[in-house]
């Protein structure tokens, strides 16, 4: 009895000590528990309305307390770290969850809002993403990734009336289980080689003393879990089918939060293993091939797609490859470019899915051909959609151009230091893939403007709130491309130079 009391006392003491550092995570956990209690007492028809209100208020509260979190510190026996970068990403995730709830409430045709469980899955995935970007221990990284994965499996198969969604969910689970098993196997090798899973100076020293072939094998297994999470080649096959069988609000959230969380956690890990990775040609080759193949496969496959969701799904694969380019140099400039691009990617991808969701809601289908001539009926949405597409390409004066430019600068800077051919090859591959993407990104706005107006288009209606939502997101892309973006980059560099360890 005394032993149990002592364990409970220590656990409560640990929670009290970590509370100021993990305000965001505890707020989300409390919100999830509150929704569980609401579910016990609410009737089925009223769950959606109450869950929506509670979730919205709770997310605003979580965003507020995040700004009162200390900028540096360690929690949970050193398994979690707090840094300005992790707080920046947490705010990004919370805003995405908030946007998703608003998006869901604004659509006419979606059924998710009627079921309270959908809100729980969105919140649990957000909680897992917040844990991912604060994880300092490899086992904690794995657990937080599994929270995100399991929430993703449930969101994929959430539509119980759709056999296609159920099938996509099963395939997603099998693919995720395989990559998870590979990652666990790699972690067992790391523990055997270093005697620890805590990313400390001693751990890093022991890891870098391992033979390069062993390092390569370990990282190949461990990176499999990361590749699955961020949708990078060769673990990208699940993306088109999953995106195609979930609702627009869910896919907007799903296309951003797990990916950005995966890149944030991977950036932290690679920054700590910097010297060992930079000296291991095999690791650099694997990262480079994954990035180039992801860009090329994503962009070329997107050229032939017939539906907007599948086109944006392959676009997401291509952007994973592009963002992975910023990981390879392991410099502050490239990491700052990645973090800036993560924020920009959130805006432009979310904006694209929001506008596509509104149009799909009105048109009644998702085919690219149905966009023909609707620019005259939806002029503001057409303008907003064109801005999002231009940002996804990386055209000025959008923030997408600034994000891609700084990733290019990161590759150019590292080439100017060691003149290695690899960096020029990666730079050329990135430029060529950007050129390829112009065709399919601009095809949609071109259809909306220049093709004949389909019959019956005068019957379309649109929500003023949703139209403003899409316009605000696209306007931010222009603001981010012309107004003080250099200050944001400098702040990101400053935060990265003091990455909490």
DOGU-872472 format. One record per residue: residue in one letter; y, z, x of N, C-alpha, C, O in turn. Coordinates in pm, whole numbers, plus 50000, padded with zeros to 5 digits. Example, Ala and Ser with C-alpha at 12.3 -4.5 7.8 and 13.67 -1.06 7.14 Angstrom:
<sites>
A494315078051319495505078051230496705078051320496685084651424;S497755070851285498945071451367500035078751290501145080451341;
</sites>
This chain:
<sites>
X498805000050083500005000050000501255000050086502194992450062;X501255008750188502415009350278502604996250353503734991950379;X501474989950387501554977050458502214966550370503094959150416;X501804965950242502394956450150503874959250130504684949950123;X504234971850120505644975550103506454971450225507584966750213;X505874973350341506574969650466506794954450474507864949950515;X505774946750435505904932150436506994927650339507804919050371;X507004933750217508004930250117509404933950166510354926350147;X509514945550229510814949850281511334940250388512514937050391;X510434935750475510834926350580511244912850521512184906550567;X510514908650418510844895950353512224896550289513024887250302;X512514907650218513824909150155514934910050259516034904850239;X514634916650369515614917650478515914903850536517064900650566;X514864895650552515044882050603515884873550509516714865550554;X515664875150377516434867650279517904871550285518784862950280;X518174884750296519564889450304520264883850427521424879750420;X519554883850540520164878950663520414863950659521414859250714;X519524856350595519654841750594520514836650479520874824850477;X520844845450384521574840950265522884833850297523114823150242;X523744839250384525004832050412524774818350476525564809150456;X523694816850555523444804350625522754793950536522884781950559;X522044798650435521284789450349521724790650203520914790550111;X523054791750185523604792450050523104780849964522724782849848;X523114768750020522774756849943521334757449893521064755049775;X520414760649985518994760849948518694771649844517944769249749;X519294783549862519044794249766519664790849630519104794349526;X520814784149631521444780049505520544770449429520364771749308;X519994760649501519094750949437517824757649387517334754449279;X517284766849466516074773949425516344782249299515524782449207;X517494789049296517864796749177518044787849055517664791548944;X518614776049075518814766648966517474761548912517304760148791;X516534758849001515204754348959514514765248876513904762248773;X514604777648921513994788848847514654790548710513984793448611;X515974788748705516684789848577516204779248479516024782048361;X515994767048529515494756448441514084759348392513734756048279;X513274765448479511924769348436511994779248319511244777948222;X512894789148329513024799048222513574792548095513164796047984;X514494783148111514994775947993513874768447923513814767947801;X512994762548002511894754647945510974763147859510344758047767;X510884775947889509994784847813510514787347673509724789947581;X511834786747655512414790947528513054779647448513424781547332;X513194767847508513844756847438512814747847371511704746047422;X513184742147258512334732447192512364719247268513314716447342;X511324711347250511174699047328512374689747312512824683847410;X512884688147192513984678847168515294682947229516174674647251;X515464696047257516734700947309516744703247460517784706547518;X515594701647523515504704447666516444695647749517134700547838;X516454682747718517244673447797518704677147802519324677147908;X519284680247684520714683347675521054695947754522014696147831;X520264706547735520534719147804520254717747954521004723048036;X519194710747989518884708948131519984701148201520344704248314;X520524691048133521584683048192522824691448219523394690848328;X523234699548119524414708048136524204718448246525074720448330;X523044724848243522754735148344522704729248484523234735048579;X522044717648497521924711248627523284707048682523564708848801;X524124701548597525454697148641526284708948690526894708348797;X526314719648612527074731648653526494737448782527234741348872;X525164738048789524504743548908524784735449033524954741149140;X524824722149020525094713649136526524715249183526794715349304;X527464716549090528854719149129528954732449205529674733549304;X528224742349156528224755449223527634754149364528174759749459;X526514746849377525864745149507526784738049605526824741449724;X527524727949558528484721049645529574730649690529974730549806;X530044738849596531094748449630530664758449736531394760949832;X529464764249721529024774349817528674768349952528714775250054;X528344755349954528044748850082529254749150174529114750250296;X530444748150116531674748350196531974762250252532834763550340;X531294772450202531474785950255530364790050352530304801450396;X529484780550383528404783150477528934782850620529714773950654;X528534792250706528954791750848528534778550912527514772750874;X529314773851007529074760751069527914760851168527354750251197;X527554772351218526464773151315525634785651289526134795651238;X524364784851323523494796551310522044792551294521724780951271;X521174802451306519734800551288519234810251182519764821351170;X518244806251106517714814550999516204813150994515624804351058;X515574822050916514134821950895513384822051029512574813251058;X513694832351109513034834351239513194822151330512294818651406;X514364815951321514644804651408514034791451362514104781551434;X513414791151242512794778751194513824769251132513554757451114;X515004774551100516064766451040517324767651125517604778251181;X518074756651135519344756951206520434751751114520184743351026;X521634756751134522784752151057523774745851155524094751651259;X524244733951120525244727051201526164719451107525824717350991;X527334715251156528224707151070527544694651016527804690550903;X526674688451098525994676351052525044679550936525004672050838;X524284690450947523364693850838524124697150710523674693750601;X525284703650722526104706750604526684693950542526744692650420;X527104684750627527614671850581526544664450500526824658950393;X525304664450550524234657550480523854664750351523514658350252;X523914678050351523594685550229524584682350117524194680550002;X525874681750151526874678050051526594664049998526744661549878;X526194655150086525844641450046524694641549945524744634449844;X523654649449973522494650149883522884655949746522444650949642;X523694666449748524104672649622524954663149538524804662649416;X525834655649604526624645749531525734634849472525974630249361;X524714630749547523764620749496523064625849371522914618649273;X522624638449375521964644349258522924644649139522534641849025;X524174648249166525184648749060525464634849003525554633048882;X525584624849093525774611049048524594606548962524774599748861;X523394610449004522184606148932522164611748790521804604648696;X522544624448775522584630448641523604623248554523344620248438;X524794620448612525824613348537525374599248500525614594648389;X524734592548593524214579048571523204579048458523224570448370;X522314588848460521264589848358521864592048220521424586048122;X522884600748211523484603648081524254591748026524464590747905;X524694582648114525514571448070524754559348021525324550747954;X523464558548052522664546948010522134548847868521874559947823;X521994537647799521494538147661519974538347655519384545147572;X519344530747745517924527547728516974537047798515764536347777;X517494546047882516584554147962516114566547887516874572647811;X514864570247909514254581347837514154594147922513724604447871;X514524593648048514334605148136515064617548086514554628648094;X516284615448034517114626847997516514634947882516914646447860;X515564629247809514954636547698513914646647747513464655247671;X513544645547873512484654147927513064662748039513554657548139;X513004675848021513584684948119512924684348255513564687548356;X511654680448259510944680148386511604670748487511564673248607;X512204659948437512844650248526513924656948611514054654148730;X514694665948549515744673048623515144682248729515704683648838;X514034688248696513364696948795512914689048917513054693749030;X512374677148895511904669049008513084664349095512994664049218;X514194660749029515394656749105515884668449191516224666549308;X515904680249133516394691949207515434695949319515874699749428;X514134695149294513174698949398513224689049514513064693049629;X513434676249485513564666549593514844669149673514864667849795;X515924672849602517184676149671516994688449759517504688849871;X516274698449709515994710449789515204706849913515514711550022;X514174698649898513384694550013514214686950115514024688850236;X515134678350069515994670750160516914680050237517134678150357;X517464690150170518334699950238517564707850343518084710650450;X516324711250313515484718250411515154709150529515094713750643;X514944696350502514624686850610515714686450716515404686850836;X516974685550674518054683850772518444696950840519284696950930;X517834708050797518064720850865516854725750942516924735851012;X515734718650931514494723150995514594722151147515034712051201;X514184732851214514204733351360512804734851416512584733351536;X511874737851330510474739651366509684727851309509904723651196;X508744722451388508024710551346507184712951220507034703951137;X506624724951207505864727951086506794728750965506424724350856;X507984734150985508974734650877509394720550839509614717750721;X509524711750938509844697750910508774691650820509084684750723;X507524694350854506414688650777506424694050634506254686350539;X506614707150617506604713250484507744707650398507534704250282;X508934706750456510074701550380509864686850343510254682650234;X509264679050432508964665150399507954664250285508054655450200;X506994673350283506014673250174506634676950040506224671849936;X507634685850042508344689149918509004676649862508944673949742;X509644668949951510284656449910509234646549861509424639949759;X508124645349934507084635649898506454638749763506314629849679;X506084651349741505444655149615506394652849497505994648049392;X507674656449517508664653749412508764638749386508904634449272;X508704630949494508754616349479507544610849405507684601749323;X506364616349433505164611849362505324614249211504994605649129;X505824625949176505974629449035507044620848967506874616748852;X508124618149038509174609548981508654595348959509014588848860;X507824590449050507294576949039506414575348916506504565448844;X505554585148893504614584348781505124591548656504344594648566;X506434594048651506994602248542506874595448406506644602148306;X507034582148403506964574948276505494573848233504764565048277;X505094582948147503694583648107503254571948018502064569648000;X504214564647963503884553247877503624540547957503134530747902;X503964540648085503844528648167502624529348258502534538148344;X501684520148239500524519448327500924515148468500324519548566;X501934506348477502394501648607502984513148689502774513848810;X503724522148621504294533748691503194543148739503284548648849;X502174544948656501054553548696500324547648816499944554948909;X500124534448814499454527748926500294528749054499764531249162;X501614526649040502504527749156502484541949211502514544049332;X502424551949120502384565749164501124568949242501184575949343;X499984563849196498714566149267498734559649405498334565749504;X499204547249412499294540449542500234547749637499964548849757;X501334552549582502314559949663501694572749718501904576149835;X500934579849634500274592149677499274589249790499254596349890;X498464578949774497464575549875498114571650007497674575850114;X499164563749998499874559550119500534571550186500514572850308;X501134580350103501764592450157500774601950219501064608050322;X499604603350157498574612250211498094607250348497854615250439;X497964594050361497514588350489498534591050599498154595550708;X499814588450573500844590650675501014605550703501294609450817;X500844613850602500934628350621499804633350711500014641950796;X498604628050691497464632050775497694627950920497374635551011;X498234616050942498544611751078499574620851143499454624251261;X500574624751066501604633551121501034647251158501344652751263;X500194652651070499564665651099498704664951224498694674251305;X497994653951240497164652251360498044652151485497694658251586;X499194645351477500114645151589500684658951619500854662651735;X500964666751514501474680251534500444689151602500784697751683;X499174686951570498134694851636498084691651786497854700551868;X498294679151821498364675251962499574681752030499474686552143;X500694681851961501894688152019501654702952045502004708152151;X501044709751948500794724051966499814726452080499964735952157;X498824717652091497864719052201498504716452337498104722452437;X499504707552342500114704052469501244713152511501524714452630;X501914719452412503084727752446502904742452410503624750952462;X501944745552322501734759252280502734764152178502804776152151;X503534755152120504554759252025504924747651934504684736051967;X505494750951819506064740851730507554743051711508204735651637;X508114753251777509554755751773510244746851875509834746351991;X511284739751833511984730651923512994738752005514184739151974;X512494745152107513294753352197513344746652334512614737152358;X514214751552426514234745852561512874746152631512514736652701;X512104757052613510774757852673509834747252615509074740852688;X509914745452483509094735152418509434721352473508544713452505;X510734718552483511174705452532510724703152675510294692252711;X510824713652757510394712452898508904709552907508474700952984;X508104716852827506644714752830506284700852776505384694352829;X506994696452673506704683352617506994672352719506224662852732;X508084673552790508474663152885507614663253011507644653753089;X506854674053030505934674553143504594667953111503774665653201;X504364664852983503124658152945503124643953000504184637953016;X501944638253028501884624253072502494615152967502414617852848;X503114604353013503824595452921502904589252816503314587052702;X501644586552853500714581052756500424591152645500334587452528;X500294603852682500074614452582501294615752492501174617152370;X502484615452553503714615752472503744604352371504104606152255;X503354592552417503364580852331502394582452214502744579452100;X501164587352242500184589352136500654599752036500534597751915;X501204610852086501684621551998502784616351906502744618251784;X503774609751965504914605151887504534593951790505144592651684;X503534586051826503064575751733502514581951606502794577351496;X501714592751623501174599651506502264606751427502324605751305;X503144613951497504184621751430505174612451359505584615151246;X505544601651427506514592551368505984585351244506764580251164;X504664585051228504094578851108504624585650982504934579050883;X504724598950987505274606250873506724602850848507144601250733;X507494601650955508904597950941509054583650890509874580950802;X508244574550945508344560450905508084559050755508754551350687;X507104566450703506804566150560508014570950480508374564950379;X508644581650525509754587550451510964578350446511624577350343;X511254571450557512444563050561512144548450529513044540050527;X510874545450503510504531750463510614521750576511104510650556;X510144525550694510244516950812508884510450839507844516550817;X508914498050888507694490950925506884499251025507484504751118;X505554500551010504674494050912504354502550789503364499950721;X505164512550760504924521450646505914518750534506414528050471;X506204506150509507214502250412506624496250285507374493450191;X505314494150280504724486150172504884492350034504854485249933;X505054505450026505154512149897506484509749827506574511249705;X507514506149902508874506049847509054496349730509524500649625;X508714483249743508994474049631508304478049500508914477549393;X507044482049510506304485349387506844498049323506974498849201;X507144508149405507684520749351509054518449288509304522949176;X509924511549358511264508949305511204500949175511994503149084;X510254491749168510154482649053509684489848926509874484648816;X509084501548941508454508148826509084521448791508504529348716;X510274524148843510994536248804512354532348751512834521248775;X512994541448678514264538448612515374536748715515254541048830;X516464530448673517584528048764518194540948819518474541448939;X518434551348738518964563648796518024569748901518474574449006;X516724569448871515764575048966515714566949094515674572649203;X515724553749083515624545349202516914546249285516864545249407;X518074547949219519324549749293519254562349379519634562149496;X518774573049321518604585749393517534584549500517694589249613;X516434578249463515254577249548515504568249669514894570149775;X516404558549654516654549149762517544554949871517654549249979;X518174566349842519154571849936518694585149996518614586450118;X518404595049911518244608749959517074610550056517294615750165;X515824606450023514744608250120514984600750251514644605650358;X515574588850241515814580850360516844587450452516604588850572;X517984591450396519024597650478518534610850535518844614250649;X517774618550456517204631150507516254628450622516264635750722;X515424618150609514494614650717515224610750844514824614750953;X516284602950831517054598950949517774610851011517854611951134;X518284619850927518954631750980518004640551059518354645351167;X516794642651007515814650951076515294644051202515104650451305;X515074630951192514584623451308515634623151419515284623851537;X516904622151382517984622251481518014635551555518204635851677;X517824646451483517804659651547516644660651646516814665251759;X515464656251602514294657051688514474648451813514164652951923;X514964636351796515104627351910516224631852004516144629552124;X517254638151950518324643152037517814654252126518284655752239;X516854662052077516314672952159515324667852263515174673752370;X514644656752231513684651052326514284639052400513554630152444;X515584638952412516324627452462515784622052593515404610352601;X515734630452696515354625752829513934619952830513694609452889;X513004626952765511634622252764511474608952692510704600452735;X512224607152582512114594852507512754583152582512214572052584;X513904585652644514614575052713513834569952833513974558352872;X513004578452891512224574453008510864568752972510144563853059;X510504569252844509194564552800509364550752738509824549452625;X508984540452813509164526652767508334523652642508754515852557;X507164529952632506324527752515506974532452387506914525552285;X507624544152391508294549452273509454540452234509634537352116;X510244536252331511364527352302510884514152242511514508652152;X509764509052292509224496352241508774497752096509044489052014;X508094508852065507614511051928508804512151833508794506151725;X509824519851872511004521351787511714507951767512144504651657;X511814500351875512514487451869511764477651779512374470851696;X510444476751796509654467651714509714471451566509834462751479;X509624484451538509714489051399511044485151337511094480451223;X512124487051412513454483851361513604468851336514064464751229;X513214460551433513384446151421512494440451310512944432251231;X511224444751304510324439951199510804444251061510704436550965;X511324456451049511824461150919513004452650872513054448450757;X513944450050963515094441550927514644427650885515084422350783;X513764421850965513354407950942512514406550816512764397750734;X511524415250799510664414650681511484417450555511344410350455;X512334427650560513134431150443514054419850401514114416450283;X514764414050496515734403550463515054390550418515494384350321;X514004386450488513354373850450512634375050316512644365650237;X512024386550289511344388450160512354389250046512064384649935;X513524394850071514544395949967515054382249922515524380849809;X514964372350009515454358949977514744352749857515344344849784;X513494356249835512674349449734512434357849608511684353649520;X513064369449597512794378249483513464373049356514524366849360;X512814375849242513314371149112514004382049032514724379148937;X513804394749070514444405748998515364413449092515164413549213;X516364419849033517374426849112516774438949182517074441649299;X515924446349111515314458349170514504455049294514624461749397;X513684444849286512854441249401513714435849516513404438249633;X514764428649483515654423949587516294435649660516354435849783;X516784445649584517404457249646516364466049717516694473249811;X515104465449671514044472849740513814467249879513724474849976;X513704454049891513534447950023514794449550108514734450550231;X515944449650041517194452550111517154466450173517644468450284;X516574476150100516474489850152515604490350278515894497950370;X514534482350281513674481650400514484476250518514404481550629;X515264465750493516084459850599517104469850652517344470650772;X517704477650562518694487550606518044498950682518664504850771;X516814502250650516084512250730515964507550874516174515250968;X515614494750890515514489251024516844489351096516904492251215;X517914486151023519234486051086519654500051129520174501851239;X519424509851043519784523551078518934528851192519404537051272;X517694524151202516824528351311517344523751446517054529951548;X518124512751448518714508151574519594518851638519704519651760;X520234526951555521134537251606520384548851670520974556651744;X519074550051641518284560851701517854557851844517634567051923;X517724545051878517094541352005517954544752126517404549652224;X519284542352125520074545952243520184561052267520434565252380;X520004569152164520134583852170521434588152239521424596952325;X522554581852200523864585652250524704591152135524414588552018;X525744598652169526624604252066527284593351983527444594851862;X527674582252049528314571251976527374565151873527774562751759;X526114562651914525164556551820524814566251707524654562051593;X524684579051739524384588951635525564590551538525354591951417;X526794590151590527964590851501528004578651410528334579851292;X527664566951465527574554851383526534556251274526744551951161;X525384562351308524324564351210524764573551098524524570750980;X525414584651133525854594251031526964588450943527004591050823;X527854580551002528874573750921528204563650829528544562750711;X527254556250883526544546250804525734552750692525574546950585;X525214564950717524464571950613525334574650492524904572750378;X526584579150516527494581450405527864568650334527924568150211;X528134558050412528504545150355527324539150278527504533750169;X526124540350335524924535050269524704541850134524294535550037;X524984554850129524874562050004525784556049898525374553849784;X527034553449935527994547749840527604533649796527564530749677;X527314525049895527094510949858525754508949788525664500749697;X524714516149828523434514449762523464520649622522954514749527;X524064532549612524174538949482525024530449389524684528549272;X526154525349443527014516849362526304504449312526464500549196;X525514498049400524784485949361523784488949250523694481349154;X523044499949262522064503249159522724507649029522214504748920;X523874514449039524584518548917525024506348838524784505548718;X525654496848907526154484848837524994476348786525044471248674;X523944474848868522764467348823522124474148703521634467448612;X522124487548701521564494948588522364492848461521804491348352;X523704492748473524564490348357524304476348301524164474548180;X524244466548390524024452648347522634450948285522484444248183;X521634457148347520284456448291520224462948153519504458248065;X520984473748135521054480748007521604471447899521174472047783;X522554462947937523174453847841522384440947823522264435847712;X521844435647934521154422847928519734424047873519184414447820;X519164436047887517814438047837516724433747933515544434747899;X517094429048053516094425748154516744426648292517954428748305;X515914424948394516324427548532516304415048618516454415948740;X516124403348557515984391148636517324386648692518374388548630;X517274380648811518484375648876519104364448793520324363148787;X518264356348730518774345048650519604349748531520484342448485;X519324361748481520074366748364521524370148398522334372248308;X521854370748528523224373748569524134361448558525344362648579;X523584350048528524354337648526525514338348426525304340648307;X526714336448475527884335148390528414347648326529344346848247;X527864359348357528314371448288529584377448350530094387548301;X530084371248457531314376248519532494375848424533384384348434;X532544366148333533644365348238533584376648135534604380848082;X532364381348108532194392248010532414405848077532924415148014;X532034407148203532164419748276533004417548403532464418948513;X534264414348392535054411048512535184422648610535104420648732;X535384434748558535554446148649534244449848717534204453048835;X533154449248640531854452048700531474441248801530874444048904;X531844428848771531594418048865532354420448996531804418149104;X533594424848986534384427849106533764439449185533634438649307;X533384450049114532774461549180531454457849247531154462349358;X530664449549177529364445449231529554436749355528784437849451;X530564428049354530844419649469531244428049590530854425049703;X532024438649566532404447749676531174454549734531044455549856;X530274459149648529054465749696528184456149777527644459849881;X528064443749730527274433749802527904430549938527204429050038;X529244429349940529944426750066529744438350164529594436150284;X529744450550112529534462250198528104462550252527894466150368;X527134458850169525744458650215525544448050324524744450050416;X526274436950314526214426950422526854432550548526344430750658;X528004439450529528774444350642530014436050665530424433850779;X530624431350555531814423050566533074431650560533114441450486;X534114428050638535394435250624536074431150495535804420150446;X536944439450435537414452350487536644464150429537244474650406;X535354462950406534574473750347534114483650454534114480550573;X533734495550408533214505650500531874501450559531494506350665;X531144492350490529884487350545530104480250676529264481150766;X531224473050689531554466350815531774476650926531274474851037;X532504487250897532774497650998531484504351042531284506851161;X530604507250945529334513650979528494504951071527974509851171;X528354492051038527574483051122528244481051257527564480151360;X529554480451258530284478251383530004489551483529804486951601;X529974501951435529744513151527528304513651575528034518451685;X527374508751494525994507751543525904496851650525204498551750;X526604485651629526684475351733527304480851861526824478151971;X528374488651845529054494551962528114503752039528134503952162;X527284511351965526314520252032525344512452119525044516652231;X524854500952069523944492452148524684486152267524134485452377;X525904481652244526684475452352527004485552463526934482252581;X527344497852424527684508152522526494511352612526654512652734;X525304512752552524134516152635523744504452724523244506452834;X523974492052677523704480352762524664480052882524274476452993;X525924483852859526904483652968526584494053075527074493153187;X525764504153038525404514553135524224510253221524274511753343;X523154504853158521944501653237521544486953238520574483253303;X522294478253164522054463753165520604459853133520104449753182;X519944467853051518564464853013518554454152904519344454752810;X517674444352918517624432952826517354437352682517794430752588;X516624448352665516244453052532517454454552440517394450752323;X518554459952493519704462852409520354449952358520804449452243;X520414439752440520964426952396520064420352292520554414552195;X518734421452313517784415952215517964422752079517984416051976;X518094436052079518304443351954519614439551888519684438151766;X520644437851968521954434151915521904420351850522454418351742;X521264410851916521134397251861520304397451732520654390751635;X519214405151732518374406151612519164411851495519014407251381;X520004421751521520814427851415521834417851360522024417051238;X522474410251447523464400251403522784389251321523294385451216;X521644384151369520924373451297520474378151159520564370751061;X519984390451151519554395651021520724397850926520584396350805;X521864401450981523064402650898523434389050838523824388250721;X523314378550918523604365050870522624360950760523024355250659;X521324363950779520314360750677520634367650544520464361750437;X521094380150552521324387950430522474382650346522564385650227;X523364374850407524524369650333524064361750211524664362850104;X522994353750226522564344950118522164352749993522684350049884;X521264362350007520764368749885521744379149830521744381749710;X522564385149916523534394749863524624387849782525054392949678;X525094376149829526164369149759525654360249646526444355049567;X524324358449637523764350349530524054356349393524344349049297;X523984369549382524224375949253525664374449207525894369849095;X526664378149289528054375849245528344361049217529104357849125;X527744352049297527954337649275527394333449139528024325749068;X526214338549102525644335748970526574340648859526784333848759;X527114352548879527964358648777529254350748756529774350048645;X529764344648863531064338048857530944323148824531654318048738;X530044316248894530074301548892529074294948798529254283348762;X528014302148758527004295648673527404296348526528284304148486;X526744288248447527094287248306526834300248234525884307448266;X527684303448138527564315648059526404314347962526394304947883;X525414323647963524284322447871524694324947727525684331847701;X523944319347636524254321347494524004335847455523084342347506;X524824340647365524664354347316525324364747403525224376547372;X525994360847509526614370647597527754378147530528154388847577;X528284372547419529384379447351528904392047280529724399847232;X527614394047273527084406047208526974417947302526654429047259;X527224415747428527064426547526528164437047508529304433747475;X527794449347530528754460447528528584468547655527564467547723;X529574476647686529474484747807530184498047786531164498747712;X529694508447851530294521647844531494522347937531404518548054;X532624527247886533834528547968533584538148084534024535748196;X532864549148055532584558948159531744552948271532004555448389;X530724545048234529864539048336530604528548416530394527048536;X531484521148348532284511148418533184517848521533304512948634;X533824528948484534674536348577533854541948693534304542148807;X532644546448662531734551748765531474541248872531604544048992;X531114529148829530854518348924532094514449002532014511649121;X533264514148935534504510449001534914520749106535394517149213;X534724533549076535084544149171534244543049297534764543849408;X532914541249280532034540149396532394528149483532424529249605;X532674516749420533014504849497534394506149561534604501249672;X535334512749493536664514649551536614523249676537354520949771;X535734533149676535584541749795535114533749916535424537150030;X534364522949891533904514450002535084507150067535084505150188;X536074503349987537264497050043538124507350116538614504750226;X538284519050055539074529650118538464533550253539184535050352;X537134535050257536454538750381536534528050488536314530950606;X536844515750448536934504850545538304502750603538454495750703;X539334508850542540694506250590541504518950618542574518150679;X541014530650574541864542550582541224553550667540284560150622;X541724555450786541394566750874539904568550898539434579850914;X539154557550901537724558750931537504563451074536484569751103;X538464560451164538334564551303538354579651318537704585151406;X539114586451230539154601051233537794606751193537314616451252;X537174600551092535834604951048534834603351162534014612251186;X534884592051232533974589651344534184600051453533214605051510;X535434603351482535714613251587535194627051549534664634351632;X535354630551422534794643351375533284643551388532704653551431;X532644632451352531184631651363530754632951509529754639651538;X531474626651601531164627851743531304642351789530484647451865;X532374648851742532594662851779531464671651728530964680251800;X531074669551604529984677451546528664674951620527884684251644;X528434662351656527184658851725527134664251867526064667551917;X528304665151931528324670252069527964684952075527564689952180;X528104691851961527724706151958526584708151859526554718151787;X525644698651856524504699451765523824712951782523344716151891;X523774720651676523194734151686521744733151727521014724451680;X521334742051813519964741351860519194753751844518024754251881;
</sites>
